[in-house]
Amino acid sequence: MDLRPGYKQTEIGSIPEDWDVAPLGAICAMKSGEGITSASIRDFGPFPVFGGNGLRGFTTRFTHDGDFALVGRQGALCGNVYGVSGRFFASEHAVVVTPQNGTSIAWLTRVLKRMELNQYSESSAQPGLSVQKILRLQVAFPPISEQKAIAEALSNIDAAINQSSELISKKRDLRTAAMQQLLSGRTRLAAYSKASIGYKQTEIGNIPTDWDLVNLGSIGESLIGLTYAPTDVRSNGTLVLRSSNIQNDTLAFANNVFVEKLIPQKIMVRPGDVLICVRNGSVDLIGKSALLDERTVGMTFGAFMAVYRSEIGRLINYHFQSSSMKKQIKEHLGATINQITNKSLNSFRIPLSRNKQEQHDIADVLSDMDAEITALEARLEKTRALKQGMMQTLLTGRVRLPVQAEALDPLEVSHA
């Protein structure tokens, strides 16, 4: 294979001509931390205690002061890598990585993470890393200026990821608060803020006087899902929606079951239906729901699920995510089996505006908030994918950074 101009062939592949290949032992030192008893670790204290998997607590003395990388030494998560700074206590379950002169610890931490050190653990009942084996591993070693530039670019994209994650978390909190307020009528949309002359007391709290407390059975229908045998399952056919098809209150299709069986038309799902988990080994999954859309046309649902069908499915789906509905579900759970029956579903009560347009507008507002969160999550996933590509190209030298230039915007780095 022809080499790119400015590159050379080495035992670990093609790298830039001004890079070297070196064993980890030539660019850093690795040593296990010190022993510490559980009694010496507290919930609060002046110095953090780090083990192989992260923060364990705090103590009154420190073993290290500065910037280091820590590597998990034992257990299922051995090989875990993370950076630490300042004064801290490193326990015997962590390997402390100290850079030699000419090595950036920020760059080296990224390299160690990319190496997936857990693959080098010794096979035993208690997996563990051999430090001597790790120190013999060869790595591509750029000049210190480029190490720092690489670390800065990756740090910038980490900051962008963290900012996006924090924004999504705030948007979710706002959406939850808005949902609780709007669904109960405690907050009215501007067009309806003067419609009610006050509030009235109900069994679930105060609601506007122009709203009613209604049973789900009076405004829609609960349907029981399909029972099928293992012999009905096929590699293709009719998709049977199950609890695994609901992830984070939305539809997911990563784990599907198909059957070949005569299915009553009534339990073929429709857009606007609400899919609900009504029976499961995990009590926490009971009541989780998702609104069905056009993607589900031609599908059905399993016997451990229910479908609630009404003209206001969007709004009902939000009610299933509300604290009031979750409380009712908990009160109706079976004593010995984690399930809610159709009778219970039909008896659940929700506050509902008499104005159909207000029902629609509330669902619109919450749907718009969901759409914004979905868009932010999609952008976050793209940024995470970009980071993975950057790590692959920057840490191998396939993409070079202008080390004398101003700090590089990570979103401007292109893949080779």
BELFENLIN-V840848 format. One record per backbone hydrogen bond with DSSP energy under -1.0 kcal/mol. NH is the residue of the N-H (numbers start at 1). CO is the residue of the C=O. If there is no record, write none. Layout:
NH:CO ; NH:CO
//
This chain:
7:4 ; 8:15 ; 10:13 ; 13:10 ; 15:8 ; 17:6 ; 19:16 ; 20:141 ; 22:139 ; 24:137 ; 25:135 ; 26:23 ; 27:24 ; 28:24 ; 29:98 ; 31:96 ; 33:94 ; 34:90 ; 40:37 ; 41:38 ; 42:58 ; 47:59 ; 49:57 ; 50:89 ; 51:54 ; 56:49 ; 57:49 ; 58:42 ; 59:47 ; 63:88 ; 64:88 ; 66:86 ; 68:84 ; 69:97 ; 70:82 ; 71:95 ; 72:80 ; 73:93 ; 75:127 ; 78:75 ; 79:72 ; 80:77 ; 82:70 ; 84:68 ; 88:64 ; 89:48 ; 91:50 ; 94:91 ; 95:71 ; 96:31 ; 97:69 ; 98:29 ; 100:27 ; 103:100 ; 108:104 ; 109:105 ; 110:106 ; 111:107 ; 112:108 ; 113:109 ; 114:110 ; 115:111 ; 116:113 ; 119:116 ; 120:117 ; 121:118 ; 122:128 ; 129:73 ; 134:130 ; 135:131 ; 137:134 ; 139:22 ; 141:20 ; 147:143 ; 148:144 ; 149:145 ; 150:146 ; 151:147 ; 152:148 ; 153:149 ; 154:150 ; 155:151 ; 156:152 ; 157:153 ; 158:154 ; 159:155 ; 160:156 ; 161:157 ; 162:158 ; 163:159 ; 164:160 ; 165:161 ; 166:162 ; 167:163 ; 168:164 ; 169:165 ; 170:166 ; 171:167 ; 172:168 ; 173:169 ; 174:170 ; 175:171 ; 176:172 ; 177:173 ; 178:174 ; 179:175 ; 180:176 ; 181:177 ; 182:178 ; 183:179 ; 186:181 ; 187:181 ; 192:189 ; 195:192 ; 200:207 ; 205:202 ; 207:200 ; 209:198 ; 211:208 ; 212:352 ; 214:350 ; 216:348 ; 217:346 ; 218:215 ; 219:216 ; 221:309 ; 223:307 ; 225:305 ; 226:301 ; 232:229 ; 233:230 ; 234:258 ; 238:259 ; 240:257 ; 241:300 ; 245:242 ; 246:243 ; 247:250 ; 250:247 ; 252:245 ; 259:238 ; 260:232 ; 267:264 ; 268:265 ; 269:299 ; 272:292 ; 273:270 ; 274:308 ; 275:290 ; 276:306 ; 277:288 ; 278:304 ; 279:304 ; 280:338 ; 285:282 ; 286:283 ; 287:277 ; 288:285 ; 290:275 ; 292:273 ; 296:293 ; 297:294 ; 299:296 ; 300:239 ; 302:241 ; 303:226 ; 305:302 ; 306:276 ; 307:223 ; 308:274 ; 309:221 ; 316:312 ; 317:313 ; 318:314 ; 319:315 ; 320:316 ; 321:318 ; 322:319 ; 326:322 ; 327:323 ; 328:324 ; 329:325 ; 330:326 ; 331:327 ; 332:328 ; 334:339 ; 339:337 ; 340:278 ; 345:341 ; 346:342 ; 347:343 ; 348:344 ; 350:214 ; 352:212 ; 354:210 ; 359:355 ; 360:356 ; 361:357 ; 362:358 ; 363:359 ; 364:360 ; 365:361 ; 366:362 ; 367:363 ; 368:364 ; 369:365 ; 370:366 ; 371:367 ; 372:368 ; 373:369 ; 374:370 ; 375:371 ; 376:372 ; 377:373 ; 378:374 ; 379:375 ; 380:376 ; 381:377 ; 382:378 ; 383:379 ; 384:380 ; 385:381 ; 386:382 ; 387:383 ; 388:384 ; 389:385 ; 390:386 ; 391:387 ; 392:388 ; 393:389 ; 394:390 ; 395:391 ; 398:393 ; 399:393 ; 403:401 ; 405:402 ; 412:409 ; 413:410
//
